[in-house]
Amino acid sequence: MKISIIGTGYVGLVSGVCFAELGNQVICVDNNKQKIANLKKLIMPIFEPGLEDMMRKNVKKGNLAFSSSIKEAIDKTDIIFIAVGTPSKKNGEADLTFIENVAAEIAQSMKSYKLIVEKSTVPVDTGRWIKHTIQINNKKKINFDVASNPEFLREGKAINDFMHPDRVVLGVESEEAKELLMKLYRPLKAPVVVTDIKSAELIKHASNSFLAAKISFINAISQICDLVGADVSKVAEGMGFDQRIGRAFLDAGIGYGGSCFPKDVDAFISIAQKEGYDFSLLKCVKAINEEQKKALVRNIEKTLWILKDKTIGILGLAFKPGTDDMRNAPSLDIIHLLQQEGVKIKVFDPHAMSKAKEVLNNVKFCKDVYDLAKDCDCLVLVTEWDEFGKIDFKRLKKIMKQAIIFDGRNFYDRDKLLSLGFKYVAVGRASK
């Protein structure tokens, strides 16, 4: 099938490459000409495991191309996915300016029937506005359909999530739109939920907000565990065997981050508010998430006493392992809180250093874990990269000023580190 993807961020680029892998003819479009020039040279704008190899293969096969011209892409394709950014406004609402601009440009460029599919995470009722925008700019009265196809890709595992989805959600208004999208996704052999556009739009916000709530719930439990001397990992294990609850997303830590959960929770609160419902549950989810980062800093202060002029090493900067994405990364807030107390900060991340340099100031960027640990009063694990599980802790202990590790992801074997002489502080696991 002939497809264009407008927007080459995480969602757009991964979707475009994977659609090409399924044998479709795909054009990825972006108005950032430098980005498109780089993509044509096979220079990746993001780190996502397996994506570069798959992109190179499909460009070579002729299934994948890049363009800065929406008009060119629309002329050559039948299904147009809108995957542009929907950043948050100050009040938490999604800014849909890019969506409107793209919809208008599509309308002005159409010469034959097109199916326009919203792939970006958008508030409910956006589909109606896309349709309205196309109608008023569609001077030649070309026939078209609008549909919703929300994405459920996890950064770091995006290719697997695309190729082996739990479900495919299709919000459609016509039989023609339904048949086109069913045909497109048939090779994946995944369960398909076909619904109206508004329900499809709500499914994405409801899913992400529920997962964020699950994370904040176990993080609240971790605070209680710290107070009473219990082990949150055992509590989560005991809860997880209940099939009504499940073990996924019950890992206590320093809170969620990234481009989806924080933005989608804010947007869902705003959507509900606009419709006259006070979503107080999600407000608490957000508050608990912020509290986790502050609790970590309080624990560091409790252990080190005076924070001013202490040197602290931050292990991991990206919001999660498997990506270089720094958007809403917990590391940013934690570093800022420590800097407010006069702490000297050293940082290291296996893949996010270049993007971190764009957003961090007054920190020392280190070449590896051992460069990071040298003369540090403590290390704080923020992102649980696999590489950090292979550290030579005996070597680490010799070069640190104080052998103290704060594990913000409950990643390490507590007994092993204690046996090596480290003071080990985790989240919701009573320190020994």
Backbone torsions as a table, in degrees:
resi	resn	phi	psi	omega
1	MET	NA	157.5	-177.3
2	LYS	-102.8	117.5	-169.8
3	ILE	-129.7	142.5	167.8
4	SER	-122.0	144.3	177.7
5	ILE	-119.3	116.3	-179.7
6	ILE	-97.1	112.6	-174.2
7	GLY	112.3	121.8	-177.2
8	THR	-116.2	41.2	170.7
9	GLY	-78.2	-159.7	-178.4
10	TYR	-57.2	-50.5	-176.0
11	VAL	-67.0	-49.1	-175.8
12	GLY	-64.4	-45.6	-176.7
13	LEU	-69.4	-45.0	178.7
14	VAL	-62.4	-45.2	-179.8
15	SER	-62.0	-44.6	-180.0
16	GLY	-61.0	-46.4	-179.4
17	VAL	-64.3	-41.7	-177.9
18	CYS	-71.1	-38.4	174.3
19	PHE	-60.5	-39.3	177.4
20	ALA	-64.8	-39.3	178.6
21	GLU	-61.2	-29.7	178.5
22	LEU	-79.2	-0.9	175.1
23	GLY	101.9	8.4	178.7
24	ASN	-86.3	162.3	173.5
25	GLN	-93.8	116.0	-170.8
26	VAL	-123.9	134.8	171.1
27	ILE	-117.8	121.6	175.6
28	CYS	-95.8	128.5	-173.2
29	VAL	-118.9	141.2	173.7
30	ASP	-152.3	143.8	179.2
31	ASN	-81.5	-4.9	174.4
32	ASN	-82.7	99.0	-172.6
33	LYS	-65.5	-33.1	178.8
34	GLN	-67.2	-39.8	178.1
35	LYS	-62.2	-43.5	179.0
36	ILE	-65.9	-40.7	177.2
37	ALA	-59.3	-41.8	178.5
38	ASN	-66.4	-42.0	179.5
39	LEU	-63.1	-37.5	177.2
40	LYS	-63.6	-27.3	176.1
41	LYS	-90.6	5.7	-179.5
42	LEU	64.6	33.4	174.0
43	ILE	-94.2	119.3	-172.8
44	MET	-78.6	135.6	175.9
45	PRO	-85.8	-14.5	-177.7
46	ILE	-137.9	161.2	171.1
47	PHE	-101.8	119.6	175.4
48	GLU	-146.0	118.4	-175.2
49	PRO	-51.9	127.1	176.4
50	GLY	85.6	-12.9	-173.2
51	LEU	-70.7	-42.5	-177.2
52	GLU	-61.8	-44.8	-179.3
53	ASP	-63.6	-42.3	-179.8
54	MET	-66.6	-37.9	178.5
55	MET	-64.9	-47.9	179.6
56	ARG	-57.6	-43.3	-177.8
57	LYS	-62.2	-42.8	-174.9
58	ASN	-80.4	-26.8	171.2
59	VAL	-65.8	-43.0	179.9
60	LYS	-63.3	-38.2	179.6
61	LYS	-73.9	-15.5	-178.5
62	GLY	88.0	10.6	179.4
63	ASN	-86.2	-14.8	-172.1
64	LEU	-133.9	131.8	177.9
65	ALA	-139.8	165.6	-177.5
66	PHE	-128.9	144.2	-178.0
67	SER	-151.3	152.6	173.1
68	SER	-102.2	7.6	-177.4
69	SER	-111.8	111.3	175.1
70	ILE	-62.0	-41.8	-177.9
71	LYS	-58.8	-44.8	179.3
72	GLU	-60.4	-44.4	-177.9
73	ALA	-65.8	-40.6	-178.9
74	ILE	-67.3	-37.2	177.6
75	ASP	-60.2	-32.3	-171.5
76	LYS	-101.2	-3.4	-174.0
77	THR	-131.5	161.0	-177.8
78	ASP	-107.1	-32.3	179.9
79	ILE	-114.6	126.4	-175.6
80	ILE	-118.8	116.0	177.6
81	PHE	-95.0	130.1	174.9
82	ILE	-96.4	114.0	-177.3
83	ALA	-130.0	37.9	179.8
84	VAL	-82.1	168.0	-178.3
85	GLY	-68.8	147.3	174.0
86	THR	-129.5	69.4	-175.0
87	PRO	-63.7	159.5	179.5
88	SER	-81.0	138.9	168.2
89	LYS	-79.2	174.0	-179.1
90	LYS	-61.6	-28.9	-178.8
91	ASN	-88.9	6.2	177.9
92	GLY	94.5	-16.5	177.8
93	GLU	-65.3	152.0	174.1
94	ALA	-78.4	134.7	175.8
95	ASP	-85.7	112.9	-174.3
96	LEU	-101.0	19.3	-178.6
97	THR	-56.7	-45.4	-178.6
98	PHE	-64.6	-37.5	178.9
99	ILE	-61.4	-47.5	-179.4
100	GLU	-62.6	-44.1	-179.0
101	ASN	-60.9	-43.4	-179.4
102	VAL	-66.9	-42.3	179.8
103	ALA	-60.0	-42.1	179.1
104	ALA	-64.3	-41.7	-178.6
105	GLU	-68.4	-36.7	176.0
106	ILE	-60.6	-46.6	-178.3
107	ALA	-58.9	-40.5	-177.5
108	GLN	-73.9	-17.9	-175.5
109	SER	-102.5	-12.8	-175.0
110	MET	-68.0	137.7	175.0
111	LYS	-122.7	-13.8	179.4
112	SER	-150.3	175.0	-177.3
113	TYR	-52.7	134.2	176.1
114	LYS	-134.3	147.2	170.7
115	LEU	-105.5	116.2	-178.7
116	ILE	-102.8	121.7	-172.6
117	VAL	-117.9	123.0	175.4
118	GLU	-79.7	120.5	178.9
119	LYS	-108.3	-27.7	176.3
120	SER	-61.4	152.7	173.7
121	THR	-76.1	117.4	-172.9
122	VAL	-132.8	156.0	176.2
123	PRO	-66.7	154.4	176.3
124	VAL	-57.3	140.6	-179.4
125	ASP	90.8	-1.5	178.3
126	THR	-64.5	-36.2	179.6
127	GLY	-57.8	-39.9	179.2
128	ARG	-64.1	-39.1	-179.8
129	TRP	-71.9	-34.7	174.9
130	ILE	-61.7	-46.1	178.7
131	LYS	-60.1	-44.3	179.2
132	HIS	-61.8	-44.7	-178.9
133	THR	-62.6	-41.5	179.0
134	ILE	-67.7	-40.1	-179.7
135	GLN	-60.7	-43.7	-176.4
136	ILE	-76.4	-17.1	178.4
137	ASN	-104.4	-1.3	-176.6
138	ASN	-91.9	74.0	-172.1
139	LYS	-63.3	-29.5	-177.6
140	LYS	-89.5	2.1	177.3
141	LYS	55.9	43.3	176.8
142	ILE	-71.6	140.5	178.8
143	ASN	-70.8	141.1	179.8
144	PHE	-155.6	165.4	171.5
145	ASP	-131.3	152.2	172.7
146	VAL	-116.0	139.8	178.3
147	ALA	-140.4	165.5	176.3
148	SER	-120.7	132.6	179.2
149	ASN	-141.0	76.4	-176.1
150	PRO	-61.2	148.7	179.8
151	GLU	-98.5	152.3	178.5
152	PHE	-132.6	50.9	-175.6
153	LEU	-94.2	131.3	174.1
154	ARG	-95.3	126.3	177.5
155	GLU	-60.7	138.4	-176.1
156	GLY	94.4	-22.2	179.2
157	LYS	-136.6	25.4	-169.1
158	ALA	-66.1	-39.8	-178.3
159	ILE	-65.5	-45.4	177.7
160	ASN	-61.7	-40.3	-180.0
161	ASP	-65.3	-35.7	178.5
162	PHE	-71.3	-46.0	-174.5
163	MET	-77.2	-23.7	-178.6
164	HIS	-133.2	62.7	-174.3
165	PRO	-73.6	150.7	172.4
166	ASP	-63.4	-37.7	179.6
167	ARG	-162.5	158.1	171.5
168	VAL	-115.2	126.7	-178.9
169	VAL	-105.3	125.3	179.9
170	LEU	-123.4	116.1	173.1
171	GLY	-101.4	114.3	-173.6
172	VAL	-133.9	162.5	178.6
173	GLU	-119.4	-12.4	-177.0
174	SER	-136.7	157.9	178.8
175	GLU	-66.7	-35.5	-179.9
176	GLU	-63.4	-44.5	178.3
177	ALA	-63.0	-42.5	179.3
178	LYS	-60.1	-48.3	-176.9
179	GLU	-64.6	-39.8	178.3
180	LEU	-61.2	-46.2	-177.4
181	LEU	-73.3	-35.0	176.1
182	MET	-62.5	-41.8	177.8
183	LYS	-64.4	-41.7	-178.9
184	LEU	-61.6	-41.7	-174.6
185	TYR	-92.7	-4.2	-177.0
186	ARG	-55.4	-39.2	-179.3
187	PRO	-59.7	-22.5	-178.2
188	LEU	-76.9	-19.2	178.8
189	LYS	52.2	43.8	-178.4
190	ALA	-106.9	156.9	173.1
191	PRO	-59.4	137.0	-179.2
192	VAL	-117.7	127.0	174.8
193	VAL	-102.3	113.6	178.6
194	VAL	-104.3	125.3	-176.0
195	THR	-148.7	-174.9	174.2
196	ASP	-76.8	166.2	-174.3
197	ILE	-64.6	-43.2	-177.4
198	LYS	-63.1	-40.7	178.6
199	SER	-65.0	-40.1	178.7
200	ALA	-61.9	-42.2	179.1
201	GLU	-63.2	-39.0	-179.2
202	LEU	-71.9	-31.6	-179.0
203	ILE	-56.9	-41.7	-178.1
204	LYS	-65.2	-50.1	-179.8
205	HIS	-64.3	-39.9	-179.7
206	ALA	-65.1	-40.7	-179.3
207	SER	-64.2	-52.5	-178.0
208	ASN	-65.0	-37.9	-179.8
209	SER	-68.2	-36.2	177.3
210	PHE	-65.2	-43.1	178.7
211	LEU	-65.0	-39.6	175.9
212	ALA	-61.8	-39.1	178.7
213	ALA	-64.3	-38.3	179.3
214	LYS	-64.5	-41.6	177.5
215	ILE	-64.0	-46.1	-179.1
216	SER	-66.0	-32.4	177.9
217	PHE	-62.5	-49.9	-178.5
218	ILE	-69.0	-28.0	175.4
219	ASN	-69.3	-35.8	174.5
220	ALA	-64.9	-40.5	176.5
221	ILE	-61.4	-36.4	-180.0
222	SER	-62.5	-35.7	178.2
223	GLN	-64.8	-41.1	177.8
224	ILE	-65.9	-40.3	178.1
225	CYS	-59.2	-42.1	177.5
226	ASP	-61.9	-37.9	-177.4
227	LEU	-71.3	-36.6	-174.7
228	VAL	-101.7	-8.2	179.3
229	GLY	86.6	28.1	177.5
230	ALA	-98.8	175.4	-177.4
231	ASP	-115.0	110.8	-175.3
232	VAL	-64.1	-28.1	179.7
233	SER	-66.7	-35.3	176.9
234	LYS	-74.4	-36.4	175.8
235	VAL	-61.7	-45.4	179.3
236	ALA	-63.5	-39.7	178.3
237	GLU	-61.6	-45.1	179.8
238	GLY	-64.8	-38.0	176.8
239	MET	-68.9	-39.5	-171.3
240	GLY	-65.1	-24.6	178.3
241	PHE	-70.6	-18.0	176.2
242	ASP	-73.0	116.2	-175.1
243	GLN	-63.9	-22.0	177.8
244	ARG	-73.4	-19.6	-177.3
245	ILE	-105.6	-56.5	-178.8
246	GLY	81.6	154.6	-174.6
247	ARG	-85.8	-23.3	-175.2
248	ALA	-61.9	140.9	177.5
249	PHE	65.5	24.1	173.4
250	LEU	-112.2	38.9	176.8
251	ASP	-102.9	112.3	-180.0
252	ALA	-68.5	151.0	-179.7
253	GLY	-174.5	-147.3	-177.1
254	ILE	-99.8	13.8	174.6
255	GLY	105.3	163.2	179.7
256	TYR	-85.5	160.2	176.7
257	GLY	-149.4	-152.4	177.2
258	GLY	91.4	-172.2	-174.1
259	SER	-89.6	-11.0	-173.0
260	CYS	-104.6	-64.1	-171.0
261	PHE	-58.0	-52.2	-179.2
262	PRO	-60.6	-43.7	-177.8
263	LYS	-67.9	-41.7	-176.8
264	ASP	-71.8	-35.7	175.5
265	VAL	-63.5	-47.2	178.0
266	ASP	-59.0	-44.3	-177.5
267	ALA	-65.9	-39.0	-178.8
268	PHE	-68.6	-38.0	174.6
269	ILE	-59.8	-44.4	-178.9
270	SER	-67.0	-42.0	178.3
271	ILE	-59.1	-48.1	-179.0
272	ALA	-62.3	-43.3	-179.8
273	GLN	-58.9	-42.8	-178.3
274	LYS	-64.1	-31.6	-179.6
275	GLU	-89.7	0.0	175.9
276	GLY	97.1	15.7	178.9
277	TYR	-117.5	128.5	178.0
278	ASP	-89.0	102.7	-177.1
279	PHE	-82.6	69.4	-174.4
280	SER	-64.6	-29.6	177.9
281	LEU	-58.1	-46.9	-178.6
282	LEU	-70.8	-28.3	174.8
283	LYS	-63.0	-38.7	176.7
284	CYS	-68.7	-38.1	176.9
285	VAL	-57.0	-46.4	179.8
286	LYS	-64.7	-42.9	-178.4
287	ALA	-64.7	-41.5	178.9
288	ILE	-63.6	-40.4	179.9
289	ASN	-61.1	-40.9	178.0
290	GLU	-68.5	-37.3	-177.9
291	GLU	-64.1	-33.8	-178.0
292	GLN	-59.2	-38.4	-179.2
293	LYS	-69.4	-39.8	178.9
294	LYS	-67.6	-36.2	179.5
295	ALA	-63.9	-38.5	178.1
296	LEU	-61.5	-45.7	-179.6
297	VAL	-64.2	-37.7	176.8
298	ARG	-62.9	-39.2	178.6
299	ASN	-66.8	-37.3	176.9
300	ILE	-63.6	-44.3	179.7
301	GLU	-64.5	-38.7	179.9
302	LYS	-63.1	-34.1	-177.2
303	THR	-84.6	-40.3	-176.5
304	LEU	-90.1	-14.2	-177.6
305	TRP	74.9	-93.4	-179.3
306	ILE	-91.2	124.3	-178.0
307	LEU	-87.0	-29.1	-176.5
308	LYS	-56.4	130.1	178.8
309	ASP	70.2	5.3	171.5
310	LYS	-75.6	154.4	177.9
311	THR	-110.0	123.8	-176.7
312	ILE	-124.8	133.0	178.7
313	GLY	-100.8	131.6	-179.6
314	ILE	-102.4	114.3	179.9
315	LEU	-89.8	101.4	179.1
316	GLY	97.1	133.9	-177.3
317	LEU	-123.8	-36.8	179.6
318	ALA	-59.2	155.4	-174.9
319	PHE	-68.1	-18.6	175.3
320	LYS	-158.9	162.7	176.5
321	PRO	-70.7	154.7	178.3
322	GLY	91.2	3.7	-179.9
323	THR	-148.0	160.8	173.4
324	ASP	-105.4	15.7	-174.2
325	ASP	-73.3	124.7	-179.9
326	MET	-104.4	3.0	-177.7
327	ARG	-66.2	123.1	-180.0
328	ASN	54.8	29.2	179.0
329	ALA	-66.8	131.7	177.7
330	PRO	-55.1	-28.8	-179.9
331	SER	-56.6	-35.5	-177.1
332	LEU	-63.6	-46.4	180.0
333	ASP	-68.7	-39.9	-179.4
334	ILE	-63.8	-45.0	178.0
335	ILE	-61.6	-43.8	-180.0
336	HIS	-61.6	-43.9	179.6
337	LEU	-63.3	-40.3	179.4
338	LEU	-69.8	-39.0	178.5
339	GLN	-64.4	-32.7	177.2
340	GLN	-62.5	-24.7	179.2
341	GLU	-93.3	5.4	177.3
342	GLY	85.3	19.7	-179.3
343	VAL	-79.6	142.1	172.3
344	LYS	-88.1	125.2	-172.0
345	ILE	-109.6	131.3	169.8
346	LYS	-116.6	144.4	-175.8
347	VAL	-136.8	152.0	172.0
348	PHE	-154.1	137.0	173.8
349	ASP	-143.3	137.7	-176.9
350	PRO	-62.8	-27.1	-173.8
351	HIS	-132.9	-14.0	-171.2
352	ALA	-103.5	11.3	-173.6
353	MET	-62.5	-43.1	-176.7
354	SER	-65.7	-41.0	178.4
355	LYS	-72.2	-32.2	178.1
356	ALA	-65.6	-34.7	179.4
357	LYS	-63.8	-21.4	178.6
358	GLU	-78.1	-20.1	-172.6
359	VAL	-123.2	-9.7	-178.6
360	LEU	-109.5	139.5	177.1
361	ASN	-125.0	153.0	174.0
362	ASN	58.0	39.7	173.4
363	VAL	-127.2	158.3	176.3
364	LYS	-98.4	118.9	178.0
365	PHE	-86.1	123.3	-172.3
366	CYS	-104.8	156.1	-173.7
367	LYS	-82.6	-23.7	177.6
368	ASP	-162.1	-177.5	-176.4
369	VAL	-62.6	-38.0	-174.6
370	TYR	-75.9	-35.3	172.4
371	ASP	-62.6	-37.8	178.4
372	LEU	-64.8	-46.0	-171.2
373	ALA	-74.1	-21.6	-174.6
374	LYS	-56.3	121.3	176.3
375	ASP	66.4	18.4	178.6
376	CYS	-82.4	143.8	174.2
377	ASP	-77.7	-23.6	173.1
378	CYS	-167.0	162.2	171.9
379	LEU	-114.6	144.1	178.2
380	VAL	-121.5	113.5	176.0
381	LEU	-79.4	118.1	-178.9
382	VAL	-109.5	-37.7	-179.2
383	THR	-123.8	123.0	-170.2
384	GLU	-86.5	60.8	175.9
385	TRP	-62.3	143.5	177.7
386	ASP	-55.5	-36.2	-179.3
387	GLU	-57.1	-31.0	-177.3
388	PHE	-75.3	-10.6	174.8
389	GLY	-85.2	-6.5	-177.2
390	LYS	-109.7	17.6	-178.8
391	ILE	-68.2	143.2	172.2
392	ASP	-82.8	94.2	-173.2
393	PHE	-70.8	-26.7	175.8
394	LYS	-64.4	-42.9	177.2
395	ARG	-65.4	-39.5	-178.7
396	LEU	-61.2	-44.8	-176.4
397	LYS	-61.1	-34.6	-177.8
398	LYS	-69.8	-27.4	-174.0
399	ILE	-102.5	-8.9	178.2
400	MET	-83.5	149.0	176.7
401	LYS	-69.8	-44.0	174.0
402	GLN	-131.3	135.0	-176.6
403	ALA	-85.4	76.8	-177.7
404	ILE	-129.1	130.9	177.5
405	ILE	-126.2	126.5	171.9
406	PHE	-101.9	118.5	-175.4
407	ASP	-101.1	97.8	-177.3
408	GLY	-76.3	-2.9	-178.9
409	ARG	-127.8	9.7	-177.7
410	ASN	49.3	47.0	-171.0
411	PHE	-91.6	-34.0	-171.6
412	TYR	-92.6	160.8	173.9
413	ASP	-79.1	107.6	-175.3
414	ARG	-58.0	-47.4	-175.5
415	ASP	-63.4	-36.3	179.0
416	LYS	-63.6	-46.1	-178.2
417	LEU	-68.5	-37.0	177.4
418	LEU	-64.2	-39.3	-179.5
419	SER	-66.7	-25.2	178.2
420	LEU	-85.9	-1.8	176.3
421	GLY	96.5	11.5	177.1
422	PHE	-84.8	147.9	163.5
423	LYS	-86.7	125.7	-173.1
424	TYR	-122.1	123.6	178.9
425	VAL	-123.3	120.1	179.9
426	ALA	-111.7	-169.6	-178.2
427	VAL	-103.8	114.6	176.8
428	GLY	70.5	21.4	177.8
429	ARG	-127.3	106.2	-173.8
430	ALA	-46.7	122.9	-178.3
431	SER	-68.2	145.9	177.7
432	LYS	-104.5	NA	NA
